[in-house]
């Protein structure tokens, strides 16, 4: 299954990212989802 919930670039100084807090990922994790492929970054 793929979760398309936006990003988690909060406080990364990326233009327009001040509201990308990763709430979708938190909700999925609380529901028991296993996270995979989270190591990708733009830094």
N, CA, C and O atoms as a Tinker XYZ file with bonds, in Angstrom:
   172  protein
     1  N      0.848000   -1.173000    0.000000    73     2
     2  CA     0.000000    0.000000    0.000000    64     1     3
     3  C      0.893000    1.236000    0.000000    63     2     4     5
     4  O      1.963000    1.240000    0.609000    81     3
     5  N      0.454000    2.264000   -0.674000    73     3     6
     6  CA     1.192000    3.525000   -0.754000    64     5     7
     7  C      0.373000    4.616000   -0.088000    63     6     8     9
     8  O     -0.827000    4.741000   -0.333000    81     7
     9  N      1.021000    5.398000    0.748000    73     7    10
    10  CA     0.366000    6.527000    1.401000    64     9    11
    11  C      0.859000    7.811000    0.740000    63    10    12    13
    12  O      2.056000    8.098000    0.761000    81    11
    13  N     -0.030000    8.565000    0.168000    73    11    14
    14  CA     0.310000    9.862000   -0.425000    64    13    15
    15  C     -0.273000   10.944000    0.469000    63    14    16    17
    16  O     -1.434000   11.325000    0.321000    81    15
    17  N      0.541000   11.437000    1.400000    73    15    18
    18  CA     0.020000   12.353000    2.409000    64    17    19
    19  C      0.798000   13.660000    2.488000    63    18    20    21
    20  O      0.716000   14.360000    3.496000    81    19
    21  N      1.539000   13.996000    1.464000    73    19    22
    22  CA     2.319000   15.227000    1.526000    64    21    23
    23  C      3.689000   14.968000    2.115000    63    22    24    25
    24  O      4.126000   13.821000    2.214000    81    23
    25  N      4.348000   16.010000    2.495000    73    23    26
    26  CA     5.733000   15.889000    2.941000    64    25    27
    27  C      5.954000   16.155000    4.407000    63    26    28    29
    28  O      5.023000   16.422000    5.166000    81    27
    29  N      7.214000   16.073000    4.783000    73    27    30
    30  CA     7.621000   16.358000    6.153000    64    29    31
    31  C      8.820000   17.291000    6.144000    63    30    32    33
    32  O      9.817000   17.036000    6.820000    81    31
    33  N      8.727000   18.358000    5.387000    73    31    34
    34  CA     9.858000   19.278000    5.257000    64    33    35
    35  C      9.730000   20.480000    6.180000    63    34    36    37
    36  O     10.273000   21.545000    5.887000    81    35
    37  N      9.028000   20.326000    7.277000    73    35    38
    38  CA     8.815000   21.414000    8.235000    64    37    39
    39  C     10.163000   21.913000    8.766000    63    38    40    41
    40  O     11.020000   21.118000    9.151000    81    39
    41  N     10.335000   23.220000    8.782000    73    39    42
    42  CA    11.551000   23.901000    9.251000    64    41    43
    43  C     12.792000   23.572000    8.420000    63    42    44    45
    44  O     13.908000   23.707000    8.922000    81    43
    45  N     12.632000   23.147000    7.172000    73    43    46
    46  CA    13.786000   22.840000    6.336000    64    45    47
    47  C     14.179000   24.017000    5.450000    63    46    48    49
    48  O     15.095000   23.891000    4.638000    81    47
    49  N     13.512000   25.150000    5.587000    73    47    50
    50  CA    13.757000   26.359000    4.803000    64    49    51
    51  C     13.406000   26.184000    3.338000    63    50    52    53
    52  O     13.842000   26.976000    2.504000    81    51
    53  N     12.626000   25.163000    3.006000    73    51    54
    54  CA    12.116000   24.968000    1.660000    64    53    55
    55  C     10.943000   25.912000    1.467000    63    54    56    57
    56  O     10.081000   26.008000    2.341000    81    55
    57  N     10.891000   26.609000    0.344000    73    55    58
    58  CA     9.842000   27.583000    0.095000    64    57    59
    59  C      8.456000   26.936000    0.173000    63    58    60    61
    60  O      8.179000   25.971000   -0.539000    81    59
    61  N      7.600000   27.461000    1.027000    73    59    62
    62  CA     6.236000   26.970000    1.159000    64    61    63
    63  C      6.083000   25.723000    2.014000    63    62    64    65
    64  O      5.046000   25.063000    1.941000    81    63
    65  N      7.071000   25.380000    2.815000    73    63    66
    66  CA     7.019000   24.124000    3.571000    64    65    67
    67  C      6.679000   24.303000    5.049000    63    66    68    69
    68  O      6.799000   23.352000    5.822000    81    67
    69  N      6.268000   25.474000    5.450000    73    67    70
    70  CA     6.022000   25.721000    6.870000    64    69    71
    71  C      4.854000   24.926000    7.432000    63    70    72    73
    72  O      4.715000   24.837000    8.652000    81    71
    73  N      4.006000   24.342000    6.580000    73    71    74
    74  CA     2.874000   23.567000    7.074000    64    73    75
    75  C      3.016000   22.077000    6.771000    63    74    76    77
    76  O      2.082000   21.314000    7.020000    81    75
    77  N      4.154000   21.645000    6.244000    73    75    78
    78  CA     4.380000   20.229000    5.930000    64    77    79
    79  C      4.920000   19.510000    7.166000    63    78    80    81
    80  O      6.118000   19.245000    7.264000    81    79
    81  N      4.038000   19.202000    8.096000    73    79    82
    82  CA     4.465000   18.655000    9.385000    64    81    83
    83  C      4.430000   17.134000    9.457000    63    82    84    85
    84  O      4.829000   16.564000   10.473000    81    83
    85  N      3.967000   16.464000    8.413000    73    83    86
    86  CA     3.956000   15.011000    8.413000    64    85    87
    87  C      2.820000   14.384000    9.190000    63    86    88    89
    88  O      2.943000   13.251000    9.655000    81    87
    89  N      1.724000   15.091000    9.338000    73    87    90
    90  CA     0.587000   14.572000   10.102000    64    89    91
    91  C      0.013000   13.294000    9.498000    63    90    92    93
    92  O     -0.470000   12.430000   10.230000    81    91
    93  N      0.060000   13.163000    8.183000    73    91    94
    94  CA    -0.440000   11.950000    7.529000    64    93    95
    95  C      0.371000   10.728000    7.917000    63    94    96    97
    96  O     -0.182000    9.651000    8.138000    81    95
    97  N      1.698000   10.899000    7.999000    73    95    98
    98  CA     2.569000    9.793000    8.412000    64    97    99
    99  C      2.324000    9.416000    9.871000    63    98   100   101
   100  O      2.328000    8.236000   10.219000    81    99
   101  N      2.113000   10.414000   10.719000    73    99   102
   102  CA     1.833000   10.153000   12.130000    64   101   103
   103  C      0.531000    9.378000   12.289000    63   102   104   105
   104  O      0.461000    8.433000   13.074000    81   103
   105  N     -0.492000    9.773000   11.553000    73   103   106
   106  CA    -1.777000    9.083000   11.615000    64   105   107
   107  C     -1.649000    7.632000   11.174000    63   106   108   109
   108  O     -2.207000    6.733000   11.803000    81   107
   109  N     -0.908000    7.407000   10.082000    73   107   110
   110  CA    -0.707000    6.042000    9.591000    64   109   111
   111  C      0.069000    5.201000   10.599000    63   110   112   113
   112  O     -0.272000    4.040000   10.825000    81   111
   113  N      1.107000    5.773000   11.205000    73   111   114
   114  CA     1.902000    5.041000   12.191000    64   113   115
   115  C      1.060000    4.685000   13.415000    63   114   116   117
   116  O      1.180000    3.586000   13.956000    81   115
   117  N      0.213000    5.612000   13.849000    73   115   118
   118  CA    -0.653000    5.333000   14.993000    64   117   119
   119  C     -1.674000    4.252000   14.680000    63   118   120   121
   120  O     -2.151000    3.564000   15.583000    81   119
   121  N     -2.013000    4.099000   13.401000    73   119   122
   122  CA    -2.961000    3.062000   12.990000    64   121   123
   123  C     -2.270000    1.721000   12.767000    63   122   124   125
   124  O     -2.931000    0.729000   12.463000    81   123
   125  N     -0.934000    1.682000   12.918000    73   123   126
   126  CA    -0.211000    0.423000   12.811000    64   125   127
   127  C      0.520000    0.192000   11.507000    63   126   128   129
   128  O      0.995000   -0.916000   11.257000    81   127
   129  N      0.623000    1.211000   10.669000    73   127   130
   130  CA     1.321000    1.054000    9.387000    64   129   131
   131  C      2.825000    0.899000    9.606000    63   130   132   133
   132  O      3.388000    1.479000   10.534000    81   131
   133  N      3.468000    0.113000    8.748000    73   131   134
   134  CA     4.922000   -0.021000    8.763000    64   133   135
   135  C      5.500000    0.953000    7.754000    63   134   136   137
   136  O      5.055000    1.001000    6.607000    81   135
   137  N      6.492000    1.732000    8.173000    73   135   138
   138  CA     7.099000    2.722000    7.299000    64   137   139
   139  C      8.280000    2.116000    6.544000    63   138   140   141
   140  O      9.062000    1.343000    7.097000    81   139
   141  N      8.389000    2.483000    5.271000    73   139   142
   142  CA     9.479000    1.991000    4.440000    64   141   143
   143  C      9.863000    3.094000    3.452000    63   142   144   145
   144  O      8.996000    3.827000    2.976000    81   143
   145  N     11.140000    3.215000    3.145000    73   143   146
   146  CA    11.592000    4.205000    2.187000    64   145   147
   147  C     11.617000    5.613000    2.731000    63   146   148   149
   148  O     11.519000    6.572000    1.965000    81   147
   149  N     11.748000    5.762000    4.042000    73   147   150
   150  CA    11.726000    7.090000    4.653000    64   149   151
   151  C     13.102000    7.749000    4.665000    63   150   152   153
   152  O     13.244000    8.847000    5.204000    81   151
   153  N     14.122000    7.109000    4.085000    73   151   154
   154  CA    15.469000    7.650000    4.156000    64   153   155
   155  C     15.773000    8.689000    3.084000    63   154   156   157
   156  O     16.864000    9.260000    3.081000    81   155
   157  N     14.842000    8.946000    2.177000    73   155   158
   158  CA    15.101000    9.900000    1.106000    64   157   159
   159  C     15.021000   11.328000    1.628000    63   158   160   161
   160  O     14.136000   11.656000    2.419000    81   159
   161  N     15.937000   12.170000    1.189000    73   159   162
   162  CA    15.997000   13.544000    1.665000    64   161   163
   163  C     16.505000   14.452000    0.567000    63   162   164   165
   164  O     17.167000   13.994000   -0.364000    81   163
   165  N     16.206000   15.718000    0.668000    73   163   166
   166  CA    16.692000   16.703000   -0.293000    64   165   167
   167  C     17.877000   17.460000    0.271000    63   166   168   169
   168  O     18.433000   18.324000   -0.408000    81   167
   169  N     18.273000   17.157000    1.489000    73   167   170
   170  CA    19.377000   17.877000    2.130000    64   169   171
   171  C     20.707000   17.447000    1.559000    63   170   172
   172  O     21.751000   17.948000    1.979000    81   171
